[in-house]
Amino acid sequence: MATTKTTTKRGQAAKAPTAAPVTKPTADKAQGLKVVPKRPGFRRAGYAFDNPEGDVIPLADLDDQQYEALTTEPALVTHLVDLPAEGASQAQD
């Protein structure tokens, strides 16, 4: 059975390919990042995630490092969501 080579010829560990940096998207409409923790009480980028339904953080509230930390964290499930427009009227009963 063949195995993958993990060292170079001088015994140094082979470098893993570097991934492109994750950057926060820019959009004309207001967007947020919905963050769902895989386990309650998880903390990352200055936020605590206890809600099993997820929390929405406006993209405007995150800097690039926070966005990257949240979206690349394996213990979190993240996706972009559109935020309601400011001043949008709510449906009446």
Helices and strands as residue ranges (DSSP letters): E 31-37, E 42-44, E 47-49, E 55-58, G 59-61, H 64-71, E 76-82
